[in-house]
Amino acid sequence: MLLLLVTAAAAAAVGLAGIPGPALFAALLVGIGWALLARGPKLDVPAPAFSGAQAVIGVQIGLYLQLETLRAISGDWLLVAIVSLLTLGATLLAGLGLARVTKLDAPTASLGMVAGGASGIVAISRELGADDRLVAVMQYVRLLAIVMLTPLLASVAFGASTGGGDGGTPIVSADGIALTVGASVVGVLAGRALRLPAGSLLGPMVVVGALALTGVVDGVRVPEVLQQPAFAAIGLQVGLRFTPESLRRARDTLLPVVAAITALIAVCAALGWLLATLAGVSQLDGYLATTPGGLYAVLATAVASGSNATFVLAVQSLRLFVMVLAAPPIIRRLAT
């Protein structure tokens, strides 16, 4: 109970600091502190709770696949698909390069560099044979870099006025709870029956993605009352497994990780220039649509700067779906 209370307080503090995904980030820090400082038997998140948290995140990702956003790129779908695949390829190459110059294994380095869906990637990394502790560190370094740089570059490089926030997620909603619980149960069962890699996340994601494309769940959101505990469970699961040795490994790889993230941001910016040139949108739209993650911060910047937020959301959502769906089989092949 004390661990949960400390996590809740830390999440509130992190949220006030403006860091995205406050529950996951705070729970990760609390879990690390608890694992390193607390005496007595080691704690862990129960397996059913962890699977449930994966399912909730899968539902949230699936809801991004909306008809309205896909219509925004209907005339450029092939170009957007190519850019998404090139981004996936760039992240995997960055991960493999990182594995060559550090002691990180290929699955851990590659998942740490996957651009987008940080919570989902961290949630499934252990199942895919990666060190979820180091994946979490790399994902959050990348996410924080994007959150800090996106408004700055939008203002300095593109002359945009930025500010504002995301919002729009209800604390409690009957339809959101019904969809999340129902799709989680069906999706997890389907994932296990089909033996999907990381089925607890991918099963609900595919089920909700199919529903979202029909318009049946248009406007429904995963409520905060389910979303934040799920993020916290993922953060605690990872944080509680940290040891002094794993922290030393994270410290020793920090500079190569930052260099790889910097290179990835530059590659994605080049892809954004290509997308803007060929799709006939502004360079700011192209840049925001192709940032390697940080969806909420990117959307806040797009809305505040008067950019084409629908186009940005469509490209980011499609790439997020591709990343999370394609990463498990690719990483499993790398691990063999």
C-alpha distance (Angstrom), angle and dihedral (degrees) to the residues before:
residue distance angle dihedral
M1 . . .
L2 3.81 . .
L3 3.81 90.1 .
L4 3.81 91.1 53.2
L5 3.81 92.9 48.1
V6 3.81 92.1 49.4
T7 3.82 89.7 48.2
A8 3.81 92.4 50.9
A9 3.81 92.0 49.3
A10 3.80 91.8 47.3
A11 3.81 91.4 49.0
A12 3.81 90.6 53.3
A13 3.80 90.9 50.1
V14 3.82 93.1 47.4
G15 3.80 90.2 48.3
L16 3.80 90.7 54.5
A17 3.81 88.3 52.5
G18 3.81 89.0 60.2
I19 3.82 97.0 -117.2
P20 3.83 112.0 149.8
G21 3.81 118.5 -119.3
P22 3.82 91.8 22.6
A23 3.82 96.2 176.8
L24 3.79 94.4 53.8
F25 3.79 94.5 41.6
A26 3.81 93.5 46.3
A27 3.80 93.2 44.7
L28 3.79 89.7 50.5
L29 3.83 91.0 54.4
V30 3.81 93.2 43.5
G31 3.80 91.4 48.0
I32 3.81 91.6 51.1
G33 3.81 91.5 49.0
W34 3.79 92.7 46.9
A35 3.82 92.9 47.7
L36 3.80 92.6 50.4
L37 3.81 101.2 38.5
A38 3.81 109.6 26.9
R39 3.77 120.3 93.2
G40 3.77 125.7 -142.6
P41 3.81 130.9 44.2
K42 3.79 117.5 -10.9
L43 3.79 114.9 -102.7
D44 3.79 126.2 -138.0
V45 3.79 137.4 -179.4
P46 3.83 109.7 -101.4
A47 3.80 112.6 -106.9
P48 3.86 94.8 -119.6
A49 3.81 90.7 51.9
F50 3.79 91.6 49.2
S51 3.83 92.2 48.9
G52 3.80 89.1 48.8
A53 3.80 90.5 51.5
Q54 3.81 90.6 50.8
A55 3.80 89.6 50.8
V56 3.82 93.1 51.6
I57 3.79 90.7 51.5
G58 3.82 89.3 47.9
V59 3.81 89.7 54.6
Q60 3.80 91.0 49.8
I61 3.81 92.8 51.5
G62 3.81 91.7 46.1
L63 3.81 90.8 55.7
Y64 3.81 90.2 63.4
L65 3.81 89.4 70.7
Q66 3.82 95.7 85.9
L67 3.80 127.2 159.5
E68 3.81 91.7 -130.3
T69 3.78 92.7 57.4
L70 3.79 92.9 45.1
R71 3.81 90.6 51.8
A72 3.81 88.1 57.4
I73 3.81 89.7 65.7
S74 3.81 98.7 31.6
G75 3.79 92.2 115.2
D76 3.80 93.2 47.1
W77 3.80 101.0 33.8
L78 3.80 94.6 124.6
L79 3.80 92.6 50.1
V80 3.80 91.4 46.9
A81 3.81 91.1 48.2
I82 3.81 90.8 51.0
V83 3.80 91.8 48.8
S84 3.82 89.9 48.9
L85 3.80 91.8 51.2
L86 3.80 91.5 45.8
T87 3.81 89.2 51.6
L88 3.81 90.1 51.1
G89 3.80 89.3 49.1
A90 3.81 91.2 49.0
T91 3.81 92.2 51.6
L92 3.80 92.1 49.2
L93 3.81 91.7 48.0
A94 3.80 89.8 48.8
G95 3.79 89.1 51.2
L96 3.79 93.9 48.5
G97 3.80 90.5 47.2
L98 3.79 89.8 50.1
A99 3.80 90.5 50.8
R100 3.81 89.8 54.1
V101 3.81 95.8 53.8
T102 3.83 97.4 39.0
K103 3.79 137.8 40.1
L104 3.80 91.3 -102.9
D105 3.80 117.1 121.3
A106 3.81 118.3 -122.1
P107 3.85 97.5 -106.2
T108 3.82 92.7 49.9
A109 3.81 94.5 45.4
S110 3.83 93.6 44.4
L111 3.80 95.3 47.9
G112 3.79 89.9 45.7
M113 3.82 89.1 57.4
V114 3.84 97.9 44.4
A115 3.80 104.7 124.5
G116 3.78 110.4 -130.4
G117 3.78 139.5 8.7
A118 3.81 94.4 59.8
S119 3.81 94.4 172.3
G120 3.80 92.5 48.1
I121 3.80 93.7 46.1
V122 3.81 92.4 49.2
A123 3.81 90.1 46.7
I124 3.81 94.1 57.4
S125 3.81 101.3 31.8
R126 3.79 96.4 93.5
E127 3.81 91.2 51.7
L128 3.79 89.0 53.7
G129 3.80 94.1 55.3
A130 3.81 96.9 -100.2
D131 3.80 129.3 126.9
D132 3.80 99.8 -103.6
R133 3.81 91.5 -163.6
L134 3.79 93.7 61.5
V135 3.82 91.9 38.4
A136 3.82 88.4 56.5
V137 3.80 92.2 50.1
M138 3.83 92.4 50.0
Q139 3.80 93.8 44.4
Y140 3.80 92.4 51.7
V141 3.79 93.9 45.7
R142 3.83 87.4 54.0
L143 3.80 92.9 44.5
L144 3.79 94.2 49.4
A145 3.81 90.8 47.4
I146 3.82 90.5 53.2
V147 3.81 93.2 45.9
M148 3.80 92.1 51.8
L149 3.81 98.0 40.0
T150 3.82 102.0 41.8
P151 3.83 99.0 69.9
L152 3.81 90.7 38.7
L153 3.81 95.4 51.5
A154 3.80 92.0 41.4
S155 3.79 88.7 55.9
V156 3.82 100.1 38.6
A157 3.82 101.6 35.0
F158 3.81 99.5 32.8
G159 3.81 103.1 24.9
A160 3.80 92.8 -123.2
S161 3.79 125.3 155.0
T162 3.81 108.5 -127.5
G163 3.78 138.7 -171.2
G164 3.77 139.9 97.5
G165 3.81 130.5 90.2
D166 3.75 145.6 -107.8
G167 3.80 109.4 -103.9
G168 3.79 124.2 149.0
T169 3.82 98.4 107.4
P170 3.84 111.9 119.4
I171 3.80 120.2 -134.5
V172 3.81 91.7 -138.8
S173 3.81 130.2 3.6
A174 3.79 129.4 165.5
D175 3.82 94.9 -141.8
G176 3.80 91.8 46.3
I177 3.80 92.7 51.0
A178 3.82 92.4 45.5
L179 3.80 92.8 49.6
T180 3.81 94.3 44.2
V181 3.81 95.1 48.5
G182 3.80 95.8 40.3
A183 3.80 96.4 44.9
S184 3.81 90.8 44.1
V185 3.81 92.7 55.9
V186 3.81 94.6 43.7
G187 3.79 93.3 41.9
V188 3.80 95.9 48.6
L189 3.81 91.6 48.5
A190 3.81 91.1 47.3
G191 3.80 91.4 46.5
R192 3.78 91.7 53.3
A193 3.80 93.5 44.3
L194 3.82 91.0 51.0
R195 3.83 91.8 40.3
L196 3.77 92.1 -128.3
P197 3.80 115.7 -179.1
A198 3.81 106.4 -105.6
G199 3.81 87.3 5.4
S200 3.81 94.7 173.9
L201 3.81 88.7 66.8
L202 3.81 103.7 27.6
G203 3.82 95.4 45.3
P204 3.83 95.7 59.2
M205 3.82 90.2 38.1
V206 3.80 92.8 57.1
V207 3.83 93.3 42.7
V208 3.82 93.3 51.3
G209 3.80 92.1 40.4
A210 3.82 89.3 57.6
L211 3.81 91.0 48.1
A212 3.80 91.5 47.3
L213 3.79 91.6 54.1
T214 3.81 90.3 55.5
G215 3.80 91.1 53.1
V216 3.81 91.7 -123.4
V217 3.79 92.9 123.3
D218 3.79 97.4 35.5
G219 3.80 109.9 151.2
V220 3.81 95.0 11.7
R221 3.80 116.3 128.6
V222 3.77 134.0 -172.8
P223 3.83 101.7 -104.9
E224 3.79 121.2 -123.4
V225 3.80 90.7 -116.9
L226 3.82 88.3 68.8
Q227 3.80 100.9 25.6
Q228 3.80 99.7 56.0
P229 3.86 96.6 46.2
A230 3.81 88.0 49.9
F231 3.80 91.2 52.5
A232 3.81 89.9 46.3
A233 3.82 91.8 51.5
I234 3.80 90.8 52.7
G235 3.81 91.7 47.7
L236 3.80 93.6 48.2
Q237 3.81 92.6 46.1
V238 3.80 89.8 56.6
G239 3.80 98.6 36.6
L240 3.80 95.7 49.7
R241 3.80 89.8 58.5
F242 3.80 94.8 59.1
T243 3.81 119.9 115.4
P244 3.81 131.9 -177.3
E245 3.81 88.1 -100.3
S246 3.81 93.4 54.0
L247 3.82 90.4 49.4
R248 3.80 89.8 52.5
R249 3.81 89.2 51.7
A250 3.80 90.5 50.7
R251 3.81 90.8 49.7
D252 3.80 93.3 47.5
T253 3.81 92.9 51.8
L254 3.82 97.2 42.8
L255 3.82 97.6 97.9
P256 3.84 94.9 47.9
V257 3.81 89.0 45.9
V258 3.82 92.0 52.3
A259 3.82 89.8 48.2
A260 3.82 91.2 50.6
I261 3.81 91.5 47.9
T262 3.82 90.6 49.7
A263 3.81 90.6 51.7
L264 3.81 90.4 47.3
I265 3.81 92.1 51.7
A266 3.83 89.5 50.9
V267 3.82 92.5 49.5
C268 3.81 91.7 48.5
A269 3.82 90.2 48.8
A270 3.82 88.5 54.3
L271 3.81 89.6 50.1
G272 3.81 88.0 49.8
W273 3.80 90.2 54.6
L274 3.81 89.5 50.3
L275 3.81 92.2 48.0
A276 3.81 92.6 48.7
T277 3.81 92.7 48.0
L278 3.81 95.8 48.8
A279 3.82 98.6 35.5
G280 3.80 94.9 46.9
V281 3.81 96.3 -123.6
S282 3.80 127.6 127.4
Q283 3.79 120.7 -80.0
L284 3.81 88.6 -116.2
D285 3.81 90.4 55.1
G286 3.80 90.1 49.6
Y287 3.80 92.6 48.7
L288 3.81 94.6 47.6
A289 3.81 91.8 45.6
T290 3.80 92.9 55.7
T291 3.82 105.0 38.9
P292 3.82 108.2 131.4
G293 3.79 96.5 -109.6
G294 3.80 135.0 -47.1
L295 3.81 93.1 117.1
Y296 3.80 97.7 174.2
A297 3.80 94.3 46.5
V298 3.81 90.1 46.5
L299 3.81 92.5 50.9
A300 3.80 91.5 47.8
T301 3.80 89.4 52.9
A302 3.82 91.8 46.0
V303 3.80 93.2 51.7
A304 3.81 94.5 43.9
S305 3.82 93.4 47.3
G306 3.80 94.9 48.2
S307 3.80 93.0 -115.6
N308 3.80 124.9 150.9
A309 3.81 93.9 -82.0
T310 3.82 93.3 177.3
F311 3.80 91.7 56.5
V312 3.81 91.4 45.4
L313 3.82 91.7 49.6
A314 3.80 92.0 47.4
V315 3.80 94.7 52.9
Q316 3.80 93.9 41.7
S317 3.82 92.7 47.1
L318 3.79 94.3 48.8
R319 3.79 91.5 48.3
L320 3.81 91.1 47.4
F321 3.80 90.3 52.7
V322 3.81 91.5 47.9
M323 3.80 92.4 47.8
V324 3.78 97.2 50.6
L325 3.81 93.9 40.9
A326 3.81 96.7 45.6
A327 3.79 100.2 38.3
P328 3.85 99.6 73.0
P329 3.83 98.6 57.4
I330 3.82 92.1 41.0
I331 3.79 93.1 49.3
R332 3.80 91.7 47.1
R333 3.78 89.1 54.5
L334 3.81 90.7 49.7
A335 3.79 89.7 51.8
T336 3.82 93.7 55.6
